[in-house]
Amino acid sequence: MQISGSNELVEQILKNDLCVACGACVGLCPYFKVYRGKVAMTFPCDLTQGRCYAYCPKTEVDYDNLSQTFYGKPYQGSALGEYRRIAASRAGDKMISGPFQNGGTVSALMTLALKTGMIDAAVLTDSDGLIPVPRLITKEEEVVQCASAKYVASPTLSCVNKGVEEGYDRIGVVGTPCQMTAVAQMKCNLLDKADFKDPIAFTVGLFCTWALDFRTFVDFLSDRLDLSTICSMDIPPPPAEVLIVKTADKDIEIPLSDIRPLVLKGCSVCPDMTAEWADVSVGAYEGKPGWNTLIIRSEKGEVMVDEAVKEGFLIVDELPALNLAHLIQGADGKKRRARENIEKAAAGNDSERNKQPAVTENWKMSSFQ
């Protein structure tokens, strides 16, 4: 894997509209800033190699290296990635209530991680109206303040960099698949620094098919309703095919076909739906509101889940075979679409260039075949 600097990051990713505003490059140095969902380089930098480039989930990602590092084997490219077991889950009686989108599994795990001292800080995503706001928290009771899903890209990982700067060295992170890819690269010492120390102690990945461009989404909604009345949003599992915008007095259903044109272009070349590089991954439970689908990937994740069950923070049950089959189908479909979009963009014909984001030569199809 060739690691370049910030100038190459701008040329290959930002200018090609592949940035998904994960926040991994924000806060590493004074040069990268984010505003209303857009990342920009504000000053020139002459470093030939940089953490900004090494961490970015849209530059070349060496999936074999990640798999060898975390699982001790080459990357298999399976639909769901490596895992130990898959279950249904929801918050238990010991977990305080909150505005959980589904089962509250994420909040329960992060609350217990703080309570037990497994982590000394948690990087989560809060919101200010429709604006996603990265937060670095240290108190258990603050976790539920960040509950509920956000469908807009958030520079959450900027708070990982903030946490490291403030001296935290056991950080828990909740993020989307692209953010978990960036975190995995943060943990690998890709620049071979002698004084490297992994500051990430626990990761929870969120199932994600795509994220919306904040600016275009706000414009879209402002033409349809008063933004100040929005309380929350939800996308039910298939076959619903709608975005539900909850306001103070009614629910508004918007067809996903109207929403998809607002999806970040970088999402179209993302092969990961279930956050393969997290300790545990969490998503909706199809057909059972109030529950989550839980993928336990690492030994650390399994220990944490077992402890959460033992302490009453989590309830775990079997996931039906049909739900697992649907999950595999959805995740495999995202890999297939990413592969097709990369091939179309790489082919370079004019008609496809108008439809797909430009993709640099760093995107290797063999990485996730």
C-alpha positions in Angstrom: 0.0 0.0 0.0 1.4 3.3 -1.1 0.8 6.1 1.5 1.0 9.6 0.2 0.3 13.1 1.7 -2.5 15.6 1.9 -2.0 17.0 -1.6 -2.7 13.5 -3.1 -5.6 13.1 -0.7 -7.1 16.3 -2.1 -6.5 15.3 -5.7 -7.6 11.7 -5.5 -10.5 11.9 -3.0 -11.8 15.4 -2.4 -11.6 16.6 -6.0 -13.2 13.4 -7.2 -16.1 13.8 -4.8 -15.3 10.5 -3.0 -15.0 12.0 0.5 -17.7 10.8 2.9 -16.8 13.3 5.6 -15.9 10.5 8.1 -13.7 13.0 10.0 -10.5 10.8 10.1 -8.4 13.6 8.6 -10.0 16.4 10.7 -8.0 17.5 13.7 -4.8 15.7 12.9 -3.3 19.0 11.8 -4.5 22.6 11.2 -5.0 21.9 7.5 -8.2 19.9 7.2 -11.5 21.4 8.4 -15.1 20.4 8.0 -18.1 22.6 7.7 -21.7 21.6 7.1 -20.7 18.1 5.9 -17.9 19.2 3.6 -14.2 18.6 4.3 -11.6 21.0 2.8 -7.9 21.6 3.0 -7.4 25.2 4.1 -3.6 25.5 3.8 -1.0 23.8 1.7 1.1 21.0 3.2 4.4 19.6 1.8 4.5 16.3 3.7 5.0 13.4 1.3 3.3 11.0 3.7 0.6 11.8 6.2 -1.9 10.2 8.6 -4.7 12.0 6.7 -4.0 9.8 3.7 -3.2 6.7 5.6 -6.4 6.8 7.6 -8.8 7.8 4.8 -11.2 4.9 3.9 -11.4 6.0 0.3 -7.8 5.8 -0.6 -6.3 2.4 -1.3 -7.4 0.1 1.5 -5.3 -3.1 2.0 -8.0 -5.5 3.1 -5.6 -8.4 3.4 -3.4 -6.4 5.8 -6.4 -5.5 7.9 -7.7 -9.1 8.0 -4.2 -10.4 8.9 -3.9 -7.8 11.6 -7.3 -8.4 13.2 -8.1 -12.0 12.3 -4.8 -13.6 11.4 -5.9 -14.6 7.9 -6.2 -13.2 4.3 -9.3 -11.2 3.5 -12.0 -13.6 2.3 -14.5 -11.0 0.8 -17.5 -12.8 2.4 -20.7 -10.8 2.6 -20.6 -10.2 6.4 -16.9 -10.4 7.0 -15.4 -12.3 9.9 -17.5 -13.0 12.9 -17.9 -15.3 15.9 -21.6 -15.3 16.2 -24.7 -13.4 15.2 -27.7 -12.8 17.4 -30.7 -10.7 18.2 -30.3 -8.2 21.0 -31.8 -5.3 23.0 -31.0 -3.3 26.0 -31.7 -5.0 29.3 -33.3 -3.8 32.5 -30.1 -2.3 34.0 -29.8 0.0 31.0 -31.4 3.4 31.5 -34.1 4.3 28.9 -33.4 6.6 26.0 -34.6 7.5 22.5 -33.3 4.3 21.0 -33.8 3.9 17.3 -34.3 0.1 17.7 -33.1 -2.1 20.6 -30.6 0.2 22.3 -27.8 -2.3 22.0 -25.2 0.3 21.0 -26.0 2.5 24.0 -26.0 -0.4 26.4 -22.6 -1.6 25.2 -21.0 1.8 25.3 -22.5 2.6 28.7 -21.2 -0.5 30.2 -17.8 0.0 28.6 -17.5 3.4 30.4 -18.9 2.0 33.6 -16.4 -0.8 33.8 -13.4 1.3 32.7 -12.8 -0.6 29.6 -12.8 2.7 27.9 -12.0 6.2 29.3 -13.9 8.1 26.7 -16.5 7.4 24.0 -16.7 9.0 20.5 -20.4 9.2 19.5 -22.6 11.3 17.2 -25.1 13.7 18.6 -27.2 16.1 16.6 -28.2 19.7 16.6 -31.4 19.6 14.6 -30.5 17.9 11.4 -26.8 18.7 11.8 -24.8 15.6 13.1 -22.4 16.7 15.9 -19.4 14.6 16.9 -19.1 14.2 20.7 -16.3 13.0 23.0 -18.0 11.9 26.2 -16.7 10.5 29.5 -19.9 10.0 31.6 -22.2 7.0 31.3 -25.3 9.1 31.4 -24.2 11.1 28.3 -24.4 8.0 26.1 -28.2 8.0 25.7 -28.1 11.7 24.6 -26.6 10.5 21.4 -29.0 7.6 20.7 -31.1 7.5 17.5 -30.0 7.1 13.9 -28.5 9.9 11.8 -28.7 9.4 8.1 -26.4 12.3 7.2 -22.7 11.9 7.0 -20.9 13.0 10.1 -17.2 13.8 10.8 -17.4 11.7 14.0 -13.8 10.6 13.9 -12.6 14.1 14.3 -13.3 13.4 18.0 -11.0 10.5 18.0 -8.2 12.8 17.1 -9.4 15.3 19.7 -9.5 12.5 22.3 -5.9 11.5 21.6 -4.8 15.1 21.8 -6.5 15.4 25.2 -4.6 12.3 26.5 -7.3 9.6 26.4 -5.8 6.2 25.5 -8.7 3.8 25.9 -11.3 5.3 23.5 -14.5 3.7 22.4 -15.9 4.5 19.0 -19.3 4.1 17.4 -19.4 4.6 13.6 -20.4 3.6 10.2 -18.6 1.0 8.0 -16.4 3.7 6.4 -15.5 5.1 9.8 -14.7 1.6 11.1 -12.4 1.1 8.1 -10.6 4.4 9.0 -10.4 3.4 12.7 -9.0 0.0 11.7 -6.2 1.8 9.7 -5.6 4.1 12.7 -4.9 0.9 14.7 -2.4 -0.6 12.3 0.5 1.9 12.5 0.7 2.2 8.7 3.4 4.9 8.9 5.6 2.6 11.1 6.1 5.2 13.9 8.4 3.9 16.7 6.3 5.7 19.3 3.0 4.4 18.0 0.3 3.5 20.5 -3.1 2.3 19.6 -5.6 4.6 21.5 -8.8 2.6 20.4 -10.0 0.2 23.0 -13.5 -0.8 21.7 -15.5 -0.3 18.5 -19.1 -0.6 17.6 -20.0 -0.5 13.9 -23.4 0.5 12.5 -25.0 -1.2 9.6 -25.1 1.3 6.7 -26.0 1.2 3.1 -25.4 4.9 2.4 -25.3 8.4 4.0 -26.8 11.6 2.7 -25.1 14.8 1.7 -26.1 17.2 4.5 -26.4 20.3 2.3 -28.5 18.8 -0.4 -30.6 16.9 2.1 -31.4 20.1 4.0 -32.4 21.9 0.8 -34.6 18.9 -0.1 -36.4 18.9 3.2 -36.8 22.6 3.5 -38.9 22.6 0.3 -41.3 20.2 2.0 -41.6 21.1 5.7 -40.5 23.4 8.5 -37.1 22.0 9.5 -37.5 23.3 13.1 -40.5 20.8 13.6 -38.4 17.7 12.9 -38.0 15.4 16.0 -36.4 12.4 14.4 -36.0 10.2 11.3 -36.2 6.5 10.6 -35.7 4.2 7.7 -37.6 0.9 8.5 -36.1 -2.4 7.3 -37.2 -3.6 3.8 -39.6 -3.8 2.2 -40.7 -0.4 3.5 -38.6 1.7 1.0 -39.4 5.0 2.8 -37.8 7.6 5.0 -40.0 8.5 7.9 -39.6 12.1 9.1 -41.2 12.5 12.5 -42.4 16.0 13.4 -44.2 17.3 16.5 -47.6 16.5 15.1 -47.3 14.0 12.3 -45.1 11.5 10.5 -44.1 12.2 6.9 -43.1 9.3 4.6 -40.7 10.1 1.7 -40.0 7.4 -0.9 -36.3 6.3 -0.8 -36.3 6.8 -4.6 -36.6 10.5 -3.9 -33.8 10.3 -1.4 -31.2 8.3 -3.2 -30.1 11.1 -5.5 -28.9 12.9 -2.4 -26.6 10.1 -1.3 -22.8 10.9 -1.2 -21.1 9.7 -4.3 -18.4 8.0 -2.3 -21.0 5.6 -0.9 -21.5 4.1 -4.3 -18.0 2.5 -4.2 -18.2 1.3 -0.6 -18.3 -2.6 -0.3 -19.1 -2.8 3.4 -22.6 -2.8 4.8 -22.1 -4.3 8.2 -18.9 -2.6 9.5 -16.6 -5.5 9.1 -13.7 -4.1 11.1 -15.5 -3.3 14.3 -15.5 -5.4 17.5 -19.2 -5.8 17.2 -21.6 -4.6 14.6 -25.2 -3.5 15.2 -28.2 -2.9 12.9 -32.0 -3.1 12.8 -33.8 -6.4 13.3 -36.1 -7.0 10.3 -39.6 -7.6 11.4 -39.1 -7.1 15.1 -39.2 -3.5 16.3 -37.4 -2.8 19.5 -34.6 -5.3 18.8 -31.2 -5.2 17.0 -29.2 -7.6 14.9 -25.9 -8.1 16.6 -22.7 -9.4 14.9 -19.9 -10.3 17.4 -16.6 -10.2 15.5 -13.7 -10.1 17.9 -12.7 -11.8 21.2 -13.0 -8.4 22.8 -16.4 -7.9 21.4 -17.6 -11.3 22.7 -16.3 -10.6 26.2 -18.1 -7.3 26.2 -21.4 -8.7 25.1 -21.2 -11.6 27.6 -20.4 -9.1 30.4 -23.4 -6.9 29.2 -25.7 -9.9 29.4 -24.4 -11.0 32.8 -24.8 -7.5 34.2 -28.3 -7.0 32.9 -27.4 -4.4 30.3 -28.2 -6.6 27.3 -30.6 -9.3 26.4 -29.5 -11.7 23.6 -31.6 -14.2 21.7 -31.3 -16.3 18.5 -31.6 -14.6 15.1 -33.9 -16.6 12.8 -32.3 -18.2 9.8 -34.5 -16.1 7.4 -33.2 -12.9 8.9 -29.6 -14.0 8.6 -30.3 -15.0 4.9 -31.7 -11.5 4.2 -28.8 -9.9 6.0 -26.3 -11.8 3.8 -28.2 -11.0 0.7 -28.2 -7.2 1.5 -24.5 -7.2 2.4 -23.6 -9.2 -0.7 -25.6 -6.8 -2.8 -23.7 -3.8 -1.5 -20.4 -5.5 -2.4 -21.7 -6.3 -5.9 -22.9 -2.8 -6.5 -19.6 -1.3 -5.3 -17.7 -3.6 -7.6 -19.9 -2.7 -10.6 -19.6 1.0 -9.9 -15.8 0.9 -9.6 -15.6 -1.1 -12.9 -17.8 1.5 -14.7 -15.9 4.5 -13.4 -12.6 2.9 -14.2 -13.7 2.1 -17.7 -13.8 5.9 -18.2 -16.5 6.2 -20.9 -18.2 9.6 -20.9 -21.7 8.4 -20.2 -20.6 6.6 -17.0 -18.4 9.4 -15.9 -21.5 11.5 -15.7 -23.2 9.0 -13.5 -20.5 7.6 -11.3 -17.8 9.3 -9.2 -14.3 9.3 -10.6 -12.3 6.5 -9.0 -8.5 6.6 -8.6 -6.2 3.8 -9.6 -5.8 3.1 -5.9 -9.1 1.3 -5.9 -8.1 -2.3 -6.5 -10.9 -4.6 -7.4 -9.0 -7.6 -6.0 -9.2 -6.0 -2.6 -12.7 -7.2 -2.0 -13.5 -9.9 -4.6 
